[in-house]
Amino acid sequence: MLTYPSIKPYIIKIGSLQIRWYGLMYLLGLASSYFLAQREVKRLQLKIDSDDIENLYFYIFLGMIIGARLGYILFYNLSFYLTNPLEVFETWHGGMSFHGGLVGGVTFGIYYCIKRHIDYIKLLDILIPTVPLTLAFGRVGNFINGELYGRPTEVPWAMVFPDAGLMGRHPSQIYEFLLEGVLLFIILWTAKGRLKTKGASLPLFLTLYGCFRIIAEFFREPDPQVGFFFGIITMGQILSLSMIIAGAIIYRILRKMN
């Protein structure tokens, strides 16, 4: 069994004010995505202003935050927030959903592109391959926080996480870091420029992420307030299956548009 490297969740703490590793990880992920996207725009000589890229990322970030919060509320803990409505705004207590964040980020991003008359379908092929970087950094943040840990196991690399009892568990954050972050980035970045259908990076991302997340969920402890459906399926797997279906539908639409 491996020793969990206990790290304080905050970098700096002044009274009630904290700068936390989790927030820093997502900022690093978004910054990495932004600089890669800027580089690709210049390399392809696209007629998109730097200001538009900056504003687009602001809209995407805003959509991710709103979508992630609403997604968690609707899919994971609706009854609690109906009886405690003010908790909706207390995001420092946790409660964000990747699936909701993805919908929010894509929706706000497309809205900005339409508003500015930018070819968002072409832009998807630039932005989507960079998304796994944000996911990778985010999973590192989850690991540092000791949250989203895995199910009990006796594998040699099991870890005892804080607030998760004394039993060894799968470090599922690391599994997701490798699958949804590193591996997905390598595949999408390699496929970039080779896809014949314009905008195909999005359905490819949806399909692969959905598959990788479904696999990872078999090792991850489900949210206690939700548990299992039919004794084996988690909410994360249901939402990921929806992503795969959405990927297939979007791909067919893009093929017709091309």
C-alpha positions in Angstrom: 0.0 0.0 0.0 1.3 3.5 -0.9 1.3 6.4 1.5 -1.0 9.2 0.5 1.1 12.4 0.2 -0.9 14.6 2.6 -0.8 18.1 1.3 -2.7 21.1 2.7 -5.5 22.0 0.3 -4.4 25.6 0.4 -1.2 27.4 -0.7 -1.7 30.5 1.3 -4.2 31.1 4.1 -4.9 34.5 5.7 -7.7 34.3 8.1 -10.7 32.9 6.2 -9.1 33.8 2.8 -7.4 30.9 1.1 -5.6 30.4 -2.2 -6.2 26.7 -2.9 -4.3 24.2 -5.0 -7.6 23.2 -6.7 -8.3 26.6 -8.1 -4.6 27.0 -9.1 -4.7 23.7 -11.0 -7.7 24.8 -13.1 -6.1 28.2 -13.8 -3.0 26.4 -15.0 -5.1 24.1 -17.2 -7.0 26.9 -18.7 -3.8 28.9 -19.3 -2.2 25.9 -21.0 -5.3 25.6 -23.2 -5.3 29.3 -24.0 -1.6 29.5 -25.1 -1.9 26.4 -27.2 -5.0 27.8 -28.9 -3.3 31.1 -29.5 -0.4 29.3 -31.1 -2.7 27.3 -33.4 -4.6 30.4 -34.5 -1.3 32.0 -35.5 0.0 28.9 -37.2 -3.1 28.4 -39.3 -3.2 32.2 -39.9 -6.9 32.5 -39.0 -8.4 35.9 -39.0 -9.3 36.0 -35.3 -8.2 38.8 -33.0 -6.2 38.1 -29.9 -8.9 40.1 -28.0 -11.5 37.7 -29.3 -9.6 34.7 -28.0 -9.2 36.2 -24.6 -12.9 37.2 -24.4 -13.9 33.7 -25.7 -12.0 32.1 -22.9 -13.7 34.3 -20.4 -17.1 33.3 -21.7 -16.0 29.6 -21.7 -14.7 29.9 -18.1 -17.9 31.6 -17.0 -20.0 29.0 -18.7 -18.0 26.2 -17.1 -18.5 27.5 -13.6 -22.2 28.1 -14.0 -22.7 24.8 -15.9 -20.6 22.8 -13.4 -22.6 24.1 -10.4 -26.0 23.7 -12.0 -25.0 20.2 -13.3 -24.0 19.1 -9.8 -27.2 20.5 -8.3 -29.5 18.9 -10.8 -27.9 15.5 -11.2 -26.2 14.9 -7.9 -28.0 16.7 -5.0 -31.2 18.4 -6.1 -33.2 17.6 -3.0 -30.6 19.1 -0.7 -30.4 22.4 -2.6 -34.2 22.6 -2.8 -34.3 22.7 1.0 -31.1 24.8 1.3 -31.3 27.2 -1.6 -28.6 29.6 -0.3 -26.1 26.7 -0.5 -26.3 27.1 -4.3 -23.9 30.1 -4.0 -21.6 28.5 -1.5 -19.3 26.9 -4.0 -16.4 26.7 -1.5 -18.2 23.8 0.1 -17.6 21.8 -3.1 -20.1 20.4 -5.6 -19.1 20.8 -9.3 -20.0 18.5 -12.2 -17.7 18.1 -15.2 -20.6 17.2 -17.5 -22.5 20.3 -16.6 -19.3 22.4 -16.9 -18.8 21.0 -20.4 -22.3 21.9 -21.6 -22.0 25.4 -20.0 -18.5 26.0 -21.5 -19.5 24.9 -25.0 -22.8 26.8 -24.9 -21.3 30.1 -23.8 -18.4 29.7 -26.2 -20.6 29.1 -29.2 -22.8 32.0 -28.1 -19.8 34.3 -28.1 -18.7 33.1 -31.5 -22.1 33.7 -33.0 -22.2 37.1 -31.4 -18.8 38.0 -33.0 -19.5 36.2 -36.3 -16.6 33.8 -35.7 -16.7 30.3 -37.4 -17.2 28.3 -34.2 -17.1 25.0 -36.0 -13.6 25.6 -37.3 -12.6 27.0 -33.9 -13.8 23.8 -32.2 -11.0 21.9 -33.9 -8.5 24.2 -32.3 -10.0 24.4 -28.8 -11.2 20.9 -28.2 -7.8 19.1 -28.4 -6.6 21.4 -25.6 -9.4 20.6 -23.2 -7.8 17.5 -21.7 -5.0 19.7 -20.3 -7.6 21.4 -18.1 -9.0 18.0 -17.0 -5.5 16.7 -16.2 -4.7 19.7 -14.0 -8.1 19.4 -12.4 -7.6 15.8 -11.4 -4.3 16.7 -9.8 -6.3 19.2 -7.7 -8.8 16.5 -6.8 -5.9 14.3 -5.6 -4.4 17.0 -3.5 -7.8 17.7 -1.9 -8.1 13.9 -1.2 -11.6 14.0 -2.9 -13.2 11.8 -5.5 -11.2 8.9 -4.2 -11.7 5.3 -5.4 -13.4 2.2 -4.1 -11.8 -0.1 -1.5 -9.2 -2.3 -2.9 -6.1 -4.4 -2.0 -4.0 -3.6 -5.0 -0.3 -2.7 -4.1 -0.8 1.0 -5.1 -3.9 1.5 -2.9 -4.0 4.6 -0.7 -5.7 5.6 2.6 -7.4 8.9 1.9 -8.3 11.5 4.5 -12.0 11.3 5.6 -12.4 7.9 3.7 -11.8 5.5 6.6 -8.8 3.3 7.2 -9.2 1.0 4.2 -7.0 1.2 1.1 -8.7 2.7 -2.0 -8.0 3.1 -5.7 -6.3 6.5 -6.4 -9.0 7.0 -9.0 -8.0 10.7 -9.5 -4.7 9.4 -10.9 -6.5 7.0 -13.2 -8.7 9.8 -14.5 -5.6 12.1 -14.8 -4.0 9.5 -17.1 -7.1 8.5 -19.1 -9.1 11.7 -19.4 -6.1 14.0 -19.3 -2.9 12.6 -20.7 -4.1 9.8 -23.0 -7.1 11.9 -24.3 -4.8 14.9 -25.0 -2.3 12.7 -26.9 -5.1 11.2 -29.1 -6.8 14.5 -29.8 -3.6 16.4 -30.5 -2.4 13.7 -32.8 -5.7 13.6 -34.7 -5.7 17.4 -35.0 -5.6 18.4 -38.6 -6.2 14.8 -39.8 -9.9 14.7 -39.3 -11.7 15.1 -42.7 -14.9 16.4 -41.2 -14.7 20.0 -39.9 -15.6 20.3 -36.3 -15.1 16.5 -35.7 -12.9 17.1 -32.7 -15.9 17.7 -30.6 -17.7 14.4 -31.2 -14.4 12.6 -31.0 -13.8 14.2 -27.6 -17.3 13.4 -26.4 -17.0 9.8 -27.4 -13.5 9.2 -26.0 -14.1 11.0 -22.8 -17.4 9.2 -22.3 -15.6 5.8 -22.8 -12.7 6.7 -20.5 -14.9 8.1 -17.8 -17.2 5.0 -17.8 -14.0 2.9 -17.3 -12.7 5.1 -14.5 -16.1 5.1 -12.7 -15.7 1.4 -12.1 -12.9 2.3 -9.7 -14.2 5.5 -8.3 -16.4 5.7 -5.2 -19.8 7.0 -6.2 -21.3 10.1 -4.5 -22.8 8.9 -1.3 -26.1 10.9 -1.7 -26.6 9.2 -5.1 -25.0 5.8 -4.9 -25.6 3.2 -7.6 -28.4 2.8 -10.1 -29.5 -0.8 -10.5 -26.8 -1.8 -8.0 -23.9 -1.2 -10.5 -24.2 1.9 -12.6 -23.2 5.4 -11.3 -24.5 8.8 -12.3 -21.2 9.6 -13.9 -21.5 6.6 -16.2 -25.1 7.5 -17.1 -24.0 11.0 -18.0 -20.9 9.7 -19.9 -23.1 7.4 -21.9 -25.2 10.4 -22.8 -22.0 12.1 -24.0 -21.2 9.2 -26.3 -24.7 9.3 -27.8 -24.5 13.1 -28.2 -21.1 12.6 -29.9 -22.6 10.3 -32.5 -25.5 12.7 -33.2 -23.3 15.7 -33.5 -21.0 13.8 -35.9 -23.9 13.0 -38.2 -25.0 16.6 -38.2 -21.5 17.8 -39.0 -21.1 15.3 -41.8 -24.3 16.7 -43.4 -23.1 20.3 -42.9 -19.7 19.5 -44.5 
